[in-house]
């Protein structure tokens, strides 16, 4: 005759952690480590010259930016160190705007569809130098690099407009 004894955990002994909880906890830890390590493997700094050139083209000012780093936590975005946007020609040498860093937070959904949607932009310790000369010209007015209306092939103004209707 065989006798089987049932063991009970109600005697105050240590409880075992359920297997499903161990699996979920393991996945959370792996994802957290991946999110912390991923920015070190993404080389977004390779776009520094392209970004600086695009800013110079749009603003007409000399632009220098430091190292660019991706960030995953607390939100998807990037950090640009050491921003300098110079004053236009005809003004004393120096910067119109400078900042120790810029922190940008991006929306994840549009990013998955190759669209950049900026949720927030934070300037860390910004410095703004506004100058107006004796003729009333200032260093903070930007002129558009693109013409307001392009001529259509028939010689008239183009019907295409960049303006959006009011909400």
C-alpha positions in Angstrom: 0.0 0.0 0.0 1.3 3.4 -0.9 0.7 6.5 1.2 0.8 9.9 -0.4 1.1 13.0 1.7 0.0 16.3 0.5 2.1 19.3 1.5 0.5 22.6 2.3 2.0 26.1 2.1 -0.4 27.3 4.8 2.0 26.5 7.5 3.8 29.8 7.1 6.6 28.5 4.9 8.0 30.5 2.0 5.6 30.9 -1.0 6.8 30.2 -4.5 6.6 32.9 -7.1 4.3 31.8 -9.9 6.0 30.9 -13.2 4.0 33.4 -15.3 5.0 36.2 -12.9 8.7 35.2 -13.3 8.3 35.3 -17.1 6.6 38.7 -17.1 9.2 40.2 -14.7 12.0 38.8 -16.9 10.5 40.4 -20.0 10.2 43.8 -18.2 13.8 43.6 -17.1 15.0 42.7 -20.6 13.0 45.6 -22.2 14.2 48.1 -19.6 17.9 47.1 -20.2 17.3 47.3 -23.9 15.8 50.8 -23.6 18.7 52.0 -21.5 21.4 50.5 -23.8 19.8 51.2 -27.2 20.7 55.0 -27.3 24.4 54.0 -27.0 24.2 51.9 -30.2 22.2 54.5 -32.2 24.6 56.9 -33.9 22.4 59.9 -34.5 25.4 62.2 -34.2 26.2 61.3 -37.8 23.4 63.7 -38.8 25.0 66.7 -37.0 26.5 68.4 -40.2 23.2 67.8 -42.1 21.1 69.3 -39.4 23.5 72.3 -39.0 23.5 72.9 -42.7 19.7 72.8 -42.9 19.4 75.3 -40.1 21.9 77.6 -41.7 20.0 77.4 -45.0 16.7 78.2 -43.3 17.9 80.9 -41.0 20.7 82.5 -43.0 22.8 82.4 -39.8 26.0 80.5 -38.9 24.9 77.5 -36.8 27.0 75.2 -34.7 25.7 72.2 -32.7 27.5 69.8 -30.5 27.1 66.1 -30.0 23.6 64.6 -30.7 22.4 61.7 -28.6 19.2 59.6 -28.9 17.2 58.9 -25.8 14.5 56.3 -25.2 13.5 56.9 -21.6 11.6 58.8 -20.2 10.4 59.4 -23.8 11.6 58.9 -27.3 13.7 61.9 -28.4 17.1 63.3 -28.7 19.5 65.7 -26.9 21.6 68.2 -28.8 24.5 69.6 -26.8 25.9 73.1 -27.2 23.7 75.1 -29.7 24.9 78.4 -31.2 23.0 80.5 -33.8 25.0 83.5 -34.8 23.9 87.1 -35.5 23.5 88.1 -39.1 26.2 90.0 -41.1 26.5 93.7 -40.2 26.1 93.0 -36.4 28.8 92.4 -33.8 30.3 88.9 -33.7 28.4 86.7 -31.3 25.3 84.6 -31.0 21.7 85.5 -31.3 20.8 82.3 -29.4 22.9 79.8 -27.5 22.0 77.0 -25.2 23.9 74.3 -23.3 21.6 71.7 -24.7 18.3 71.2 -26.5 16.0 68.3 -25.4 13.4 67.2 -28.0 10.6 64.7 -27.3 9.1 63.0 -30.3 5.7 61.3 -30.8 6.2 57.5 -31.3 3.3 56.8 -33.6 4.2 59.2 -36.4 7.9 58.2 -36.0 6.9 54.6 -37.0 5.6 56.0 -40.2 8.8 58.1 -40.9 7.2 61.3 -39.9 8.7 63.5 -37.2 6.1 65.0 -34.8 7.7 67.2 -32.0 5.9 66.9 -28.7 8.2 69.3 -26.8 11.4 71.2 -27.2 13.4 72.4 -24.1 16.3 74.8 -24.2 18.7 74.2 -21.3 20.2 77.4 -20.0 19.4 79.5 -23.1 21.1 82.9 -23.8 19.4 85.3 -26.1 21.2 88.5 -27.4 18.9 91.0 -29.1 20.5 93.9 -30.9 18.9 96.8 -32.8 21.2 99.2 -34.8 20.6 102.9 -35.3 18.7 102.2 -38.6 16.1 100.1 -36.8 17.5 96.8 -38.2 17.7 94.0 -35.7 19.4 90.7 -35.4 16.3 88.7 -34.5 14.1 89.1 -37.6 14.4 86.2 -39.9 13.5 86.5 -43.6 12.1 83.5 -45.4 14.4 81.7 -47.7 11.5 80.6 -49.9 9.5 83.0 -52.0 5.9 83.6 -50.8 4.3 82.7 -54.1 5.8 80.7 -56.9 5.0 81.7 -60.5 3.0 79.1 -62.4 4.0 78.1 -66.0 1.2 80.4 -67.4 2.9 83.4 -65.8 0.2 84.0 -63.1 0.5 83.3 -59.4 0.4 79.7 -58.3 -2.9 78.4 -56.9 -1.0 76.2 -54.4 -0.8 77.7 -50.9 1.1 76.6 -47.8 -1.5 78.3 -45.6 -3.8 76.0 -43.6 -7.5 76.9 -43.0 -8.3 78.0 -39.4 -9.3 75.2 -37.0 
